[in-house]
């Protein structure tokens, strides 16, 4: 017989902090990667980062690669973070064998998808720098080696020109 009673309340072991996070992490929502990504973030980034997780993660910054709607929603979220949180840095995290890229780019082989992911990290970094020039942007490619997630830094120095036009940033 099933009970209709509510489960007991859960009390978190971690204390709540009123201090605003200074870092935003944009990553893929793939649940297989949650634990390793959160471990990496706590170890190398911040113990209290804002998290924005969507399929494809940083790919959403580019309306031509994701969709205009996805890019618009992400743009609104970043503007909210900029206005109400004390952000100084953004970490963009992609992962190996992302289903988002298999769906969006079925014509690419694995190497082609990986190259596209790195290009998308660079485009996302350019978009962020165009709208939030004081933020430090870092990029990570996560891969699997012997059943463990390995997080590798990706150089995202600006190599494309961007111009911010209000809420939409365009590639030149």
C-alpha positions in Angstrom: 0.0 0.0 0.0 1.4 3.4 -1.1 1.5 6.2 1.4 0.5 9.7 0.4 2.6 11.2 3.1 5.2 13.8 2.1 8.8 12.7 2.5 10.7 14.2 5.4 12.4 17.6 5.0 16.0 17.5 3.9 18.4 19.7 5.7 21.6 20.5 3.8 25.0 19.8 5.5 26.5 22.8 3.8 25.9 26.2 5.4 24.2 28.9 3.3 26.3 32.0 2.5 24.9 35.4 1.8 28.0 36.4 -0.1 27.4 36.7 -3.9 29.3 34.3 -6.1 32.1 35.9 -8.2 32.2 33.2 -10.8 29.8 31.8 -13.4 30.2 28.3 -14.8 28.5 27.5 -18.1 28.4 23.8 -18.9 26.4 21.1 -20.5 23.5 19.6 -18.6 24.5 16.0 -19.3 24.0 14.3 -15.9 26.9 11.8 -16.5 29.2 14.7 -16.2 27.6 16.5 -13.1 29.8 14.9 -10.4 33.1 15.4 -12.2 32.3 18.9 -13.2 31.2 19.9 -9.7 34.3 18.3 -8.3 36.5 20.3 -10.8 34.6 23.5 -10.0 35.0 23.2 -6.3 38.7 22.2 -6.7 39.9 24.7 -9.4 37.3 27.4 -9.7 35.2 28.3 -6.7 33.3 26.6 -3.9 30.3 28.8 -4.6 30.0 29.4 -8.4 26.8 30.3 -10.2 26.0 27.4 -12.5 24.2 27.6 -15.9 23.7 24.1 -17.3 22.0 23.6 -20.7 22.5 21.0 -23.5 25.7 21.9 -25.3 26.7 24.4 -22.5 28.7 27.2 -24.1 27.3 26.5 -27.6 24.3 28.5 -26.5 26.2 31.7 -26.8 26.2 31.5 -30.6 22.7 31.9 -32.1 23.8 30.4 -35.4 25.0 27.2 -33.7 22.3 26.8 -31.1 19.1 28.8 -31.8 18.2 32.4 -31.5 15.9 31.5 -28.6 18.6 29.7 -26.7 21.1 32.5 -27.2 18.5 35.1 -26.1 17.7 33.2 -22.9 21.4 32.8 -22.1 22.0 36.5 -22.9 19.2 37.5 -20.4 20.7 35.2 -17.8 24.2 36.6 -18.2 22.8 40.2 -17.9 21.0 39.2 -14.7 24.1 37.7 -13.3 26.1 40.9 -14.3 23.5 43.1 -12.6 22.8 41.3 -9.4 25.8 39.1 -8.7 29.4 40.2 -8.2 30.9 38.2 -11.1 34.5 38.6 -12.1 35.0 35.4 -14.2 33.2 32.9 -16.4 34.3 29.3 -16.9 33.1 27.6 -20.1 33.1 23.8 -19.9 32.5 21.5 -22.8 32.8 17.7 -22.6 33.8 14.8 -24.8 31.1 13.0 -26.9 28.4 15.6 -26.3 25.0 14.5 -27.6 24.1 18.1 -28.4 26.9 18.2 -31.0 26.0 14.8 -32.4 22.4 16.1 -32.9 23.4 19.5 -34.3 26.3 18.3 -36.5 25.5 14.7 -37.7 27.7 15.3 -40.7 30.9 15.7 -38.5 33.0 12.8 -37.3 34.3 12.8 -33.7 37.3 14.9 -34.6 35.1 17.4 -36.5 32.8 17.7 -33.5 35.7 18.2 -31.1 37.1 21.0 -33.4 33.6 22.6 -33.5 33.4 22.5 -29.7 36.7 24.3 -29.4 35.6 26.9 -32.0 32.4 27.3 -30.0 34.4 27.9 -26.8 36.3 30.6 -28.5 33.1 32.2 -29.9 31.5 32.1 -26.5 34.5 33.8 -25.0 34.4 36.5 -27.6 30.7 37.1 -27.0 31.3 37.4 -23.2 34.2 39.8 -23.7 32.2 41.9 -26.0 29.4 42.4 -23.5 31.3 42.0 -20.2 34.9 43.3 -21.0 36.0 43.2 -17.3 35.3 39.5 -16.8 38.0 36.9 -17.0 37.0 34.1 -19.4 38.4 30.6 -19.0 37.6 27.6 -21.1 37.8 23.9 -20.4 37.5 20.7 -22.5 36.5 17.7 -20.4 37.5 14.3 -21.7 37.6 10.7 -20.4 40.8 8.9 -19.7 40.7 5.4 -18.1 37.2 6.1 -16.8 38.1 9.4 -15.2 37.2 12.9 -16.3 40.2 15.1 -17.2 39.8 18.8 -17.5 42.1 20.6 -20.0 42.4 24.3 -20.4 41.7 25.7 -23.9 43.2 28.9 -25.1 40.3 31.3 -25.9 42.2 34.4 -26.8 40.2 36.6 -29.1 40.7 35.7 -32.8 37.4 37.0 -34.1 36.0 40.5 -34.1 32.8 41.1 -32.2 30.5 44.0 -31.9 27.9 44.3 -29.2 24.6 45.7 -30.4 22.4 45.9 -27.3 21.3 42.5 -26.3 22.6 40.7 -29.4 26.3 40.2 -30.1 27.3 39.6 -33.7 30.3 37.9 -35.2 32.1 40.2 -37.6 
